[in-house]
Amino acid sequence: MSHVDKILAAMDGPSPMTSTQIASASGVPSSLVSMYMARLCMAGKATCVKRKRPRAYVRTNAPAEAIVSEARRTQPVSVFDLRRFS
């Protein structure tokens, strides 16, 4: 199960959740949840319902496969793979 799938599964409830709440419910680190939430909102899988900090999100309906493939394509293979940046 990918991080996106875990995040979306944690957001199945009707009430809005913050990134911290999503991270604790999904088991995905909060830094990754914050990164994925922007992508999920752009792809139509989530909507930001509270713009002030802390932001709150709810789930919407759209396919997530494009988000996962884009995230895998743009992220380095390893944190220590510095050759990709030079």
Secondary structure, DSSP 4 states (H G I P E B T S, - for coil): --HHHHHHHHT-SSS-EEHHHHHHHH-S-HHHHHHHHHHHHHTTSEEEEE-SSSPEEEE--S--HHHHHHHHHHS-S-TT-GGGG-
